[in-house]
Amino acid sequence: MSAPQRFARVDWPVFLLALVLCGVGLLNVYSGTRVFSSSGIPLFYRQLVWILLGAGFFFFFSFLGPGVIEEMAWRIFIAVVALLLVVLLVGKVRGGAQRWLSLGFFNFQPSELAKIALVLVLGSFFSEMYNYGGIGLRDLMPAVAITLVPFLLVAMQPDLGTAGIFLLVLAAMMVIVCVRGKVFLLAGVMGAAAVPGLWFLMKDYQKQRVLTFLDPGRDPLGAGYHVIQSKIAVGSGGFLGKGYLHGTQGSLRFLPEQHTDFAFAVFSEEWGFVGSVVLLLLFLALVSRMAYLASRSQDRFASFACGGIASYFLAHILINIAMVCGLFPVVGIPLPFVSYGGSSMLTNMMALGILANLSRTRFTFPPAETRPLSV
């Protein structure tokens, strides 16, 4: 396929929606960090660099030849697992967590890349196991074992928020590949039975986050401070917001992590309910487009992987916004394209590039109206 043909078949709606969200995030990063931008390179310019590099990642993965991503799925997964092991051995410690590999100019977080690697390897596995009668428990167990590898390695960093994303991706892909209903019921019972054990494995600060979620007022100047300030920021925005650069919770530094995990609180304070609804509609359009592409793919691996990528983005969006609004414990999940962060931005754009690449399989055969899907 020639370069013009590849450009013509790029899924421009996905790319343009991502660029719009990046623009929103860039403005939000400037608003949230302008009070401490005098130290070093302003985070605004760093985020701009991540966006430009991310766009390069998008086109690189989008232009890979047919079948390359599926062939590389297991190798990528093994390489990422190796990186997670390296993190546990020599990773950079910050805030009590060992999650980053220092590359000198950039602290890379391999757990972000692990989410996409898991989607690809599960897509490859389920495309081999798929049958029209539904996937049973025996065929599902290897997928559970695969998921537990990055889950345990990331939980040991510790980063239970990111580790939980792996389980949500697995659950979403179980729906996509039609796992039998009885297996879902059994998995639910086993998950509920594991909750007490998980509680005893959690560190003290993680238990505090859960207890604070249930009662934010029990420690308003400690564990509950983030959520209380975040809810004040969201609520003070009102219907139309205070106006761009006129937010006070972020600029006066009452709101912690205002450019990363709590970026949505800064946005809501300045743009209000109306602006928040517009932002949510942009996310809805992006995820809907991903789900559409997954449904139109004429290949099992492409369909499953695209569906997994859509579920990855949906999980991040829902958990981050619920966390900011006090409807979910604080777990450190970034809002795609809006939260500041190089690892997150590059991973998200890479995921969209992979989705754009795989979704080209919808051009492989005649339109779906004239032939049945292969899944």
N, C-alpha and C positions, 0 to 999 in steps of 0.2 A: 504494500500500500504506500502510495507516495505521500510526501509531507502535506501537500494541500488536502488530500483525502483524509489524512489523520486529523488535521485541524477542523475539517468540515464535520467530522464525527465526534469531536470532543463534546461532552455534554455541557454546553455553555450555561444552561439555567443553574446547574449545580455550582459551577465556578463563579458565576456572577453573584449568586446569592451569598456564597462564602465571602466574596470580596466586599459586598455591602456590609455583612456582619463584621468583617475585619475593620472596615471604616468606622463602624459604630464603636468597636472595641478600642480602636486607636484614639478616637476622641475621648473616650471614657478614661483611658489610661492617662492621657494628658491632664484631664480634669482631676483625677484622683491622686496624681503624683506631682503636680506642679509645685507643691509646697516643699518638696524635698528633692527637686531635680537639680539643685546646684552641686550635689556631690557626685563626681564622676560623670559618665555619659548619661544624659537624661533617658529614663526608661521609655519615653515616647519614641525616641530615635531607634532604640534597640528593638522595640516592638515593630517598628516599620521595617527594620532589617529582617526580622523573623518572617514578616508577611511576604517580603520580596523573595526570600529564600524558599518559603513555603510554596509560592506560586511556581518557582522552578521545580520543586518536588512534584507538584501536581502534574505539570506537563511531562516530566521525566517518566513517572509511573504510568501516566495516561498513554504515552507513546510506545511503551514496551510492546513487543510483538505478541501475537495471540498464543496463549498457553504458557507463556513464560512465568507468570505469577503463580499459576497452579503448580508448575514444576518446582518452583522455588519455595513453596509454602512450608514444607517440613524443614528445609535448610534454614529459612528465616527464623522459624520457631526455635530450633536447636541453638542457633547463634544468639538469640535473645535470652534464652535460658542461661547460656554461658555468661552473658553480660550481667544477668541478675545474680549469678554466683560471684562474679567479680565484685559487684557492688557490696555484697555481704563481707567480702574479704578486705577490700581497700577503698570502699566508697567513701565519699565525703559526708561527714556528719554535720547536720545543721538542725537546731531545734530538737535535739534528742533523737533524730531519725537519720538513718544511713541509707539515703536514696539516690545519691548523685555520683556520677563519674566526672571528675574534673578533667577537661580537655584544655585547660589553660585559659582560653578566651571564653569558654562556654561550659557550664555545668549541665551535663546531659542526664536525663532521668530515664533509664531503660524501661521502667515499668510502664511508661506511656506507650512505648513501642510494643511492649508485650501484649497490650490489648488487641492491637491490629494483627500481630502474629498469631494470637489465639484464634481470632476470627478466621484467618486464612486456613489454619491447620484443621480447625473444626469443620470448615467448609469442605476441605479435601476429604476428611474422614467420613463425614455424613454423605457426601456424594457417592462414596463407595458402598456405604451401608444401606442406602435408601431402598425401601420397597413400598409398594402401593398399599400394603396392609398396615403400615405404621411400624416404626422402629421399637423393638422390645427392650426389656431390661438388660438382657445379656449383651446385645449389640451396643447398648448405651454406655455400659460400664467403662470401656476404653476411653470414651469421650470425657467421662467424669475424671478418670485418672489423669488424662492430658491436662484438664483444667486445674486440677489440684497442684500440679507442679508449679506454675507461676503464682497460683494463689498462695501457697505456703511460703515460697521464696519472698514474695512481696509482703506478706503478713509478718515475716521475720524482720523487716526493715526498721520499724514496723510502719505499715501503711494499710490499715484495714479498709479504708475507703476505696482505694484503688483495687485492693484484693477483692472487695465485694463486687466491683464491676465485672471481674472475670466470671463470677457466679451468675450475675444477671445476663451477661452475654450468652453463657451456656443455656440458661433457662429460655431466653428469647429464641435461640437457634433450635432448641428442642421443639418449640411451637412451630417454627418455620419448616422444619423437616418432618413434622407430623409424628412425634413420639406418641405412643399409645396412651390413652387416658389413664389407665391403671398405673402406668409407670409414673405419670405426673403425680397422681395421688400418693403413691409410695414415696416419691421424692419429697413431697410436701411434708409428709409425716416424719421422714428422716431429718429434714431440715429443722422442723420444729423441735424434734428431740435433741438436736445438736446445740440449740440456743443456750441451755444452761452450761454446757461444757465450754462454749465460746466465751461466756461471761467470766469464767475462772481463768481463761487464757489471756484475757485483756489486761493491759497495763492500767495502773491507777488513773492516769490522765484520760485514758479512753473510757473507763467507767464513769469518770466525772462528766464527760461529754454526754453520755447517755442519761445520767441522772439530771444534768442541767437541761437536757431536752425535755424531760418530763416536768421539771420545775426550775425554770430559768432564774427565779428569784432566790433560790437557796444559796447562791454565791454570786451576787450581782457585780462585785468588783474583781472576781476571779474567773472561774470557768464559765459563768453566765454572761460575762461582759460582752463577748463578741455578738452573741445572739441579741441581747438587749439593745445594743447600739445599732445593729443591723435593722431590727424591727423599727426603731425610732427613725432611721434614715428612710426606710421604705414608706412608713406611715406619714412622715412629714412632707413627702412629695405631693400628697394630695391628688387632685384630679389632673391638673396640668403640670405639676412640678414647679420647682423654684427657678428653673431656667439654667441653661448651660453655664457652667463655671460659677454658679451661685449656690451650690450645695455647701452645707456647713459641716455635716458629720465627717465627710472625707477631708475637706480642706483644713479643718481645725484638728484633724487627726484623732477624733474620738473613735472613728471606725477602724479597727485593725484590719490589715490585709485588704485594704480598699481597692487595690489594683489587681489582686489575684482572686482568691476565693470569694471575696465579697464585692466584686466589681458590679454585680447586679444591684446591690444596695445603693451604690453611688449613682448608677444610671436612674434608678427609680426615684431617688430624691430630686434629681434635676429635671427629669422628663415626666414624672408623675405616672398616674394610672394609664393615661392615653399612650404615652411613650412606651410603657411596659407592654401594653397590649400589642402595639406595632412590632416591638422586638419579638414577642412570642409568635406573632403571625409570620415573621421572617423565618424563625426556627421551624415553625410548622410547615411552611412551604418547602424548606430544605429537606426535612425528614420525609415529607410526603413524596417529593421527587425521588428520593432514594428508594422508598418503598415501591414506587411506580417502576423504576428501573429494575429492581429485583424481580418484580412480577413479570416483566417483559423479556427477561434474559432467557435465551434459548439453550441454556446449558446448566446442569445441576450445580456444579461448583460455583459458577458465576451468580446464579440465583441465590444460593445459600450464603455466599460470602457478602453479596450486596445487602441481603437482609440482615446479616450480622453487623455490618458496618452501620446500617440505619439504626439498629437497636443500640449500638455503642453510643452514637450521638444522642439518641433519645434518652438513654440512661443518664448521661452527663447533664443534659439540659434539665430534666425533671429533678434530679437529686440536688444540683446546685441551687436552683431557684427555691426548692422546698427548704433547703438548709438555710438560705438567706432569710426566708420568711418565717423561720422558726418551726417549720413543719417536719423537720428531719434533723437528726443529730449532726453536729459539725464534723464532717469527715474529710474535708480538704479536696473536694472534687471541683476542678475548674469549669467555668462556663465556656464552651467552645467558641473560639475566635474573639471573645470579649475579654476574658481574663488574660492578664499579662503572663507570658511564659514561652520560652523558645521551644522546649521539648513538646509542650502541648500543641503549639502552633504548627510545628513541622510535622508532628504525627497526624494532626487533623487534616492538613493539606495532602499529606501522603495518602491517607485513607480515602480522600475524595479522588485523588488521582487513580488509585487502584479501582475504586468503584467505577470511575469513568472508563477505565480500560476494560473491565469485565463486562460492563453494560453494553459494550459494542457488539457483544454476541447477539443482541437483538436484531442486528443487521445481517446476521449470518444466514438466516433462513427467511422465507416469505413471512409476511406479517402473521401474528398469532391468530388472527381471525380465520386464516386459511389452513392452519395446521395446529394440532394440539401441542401444549407445552411438554417439554421432556421431563418435567418433575411432577 
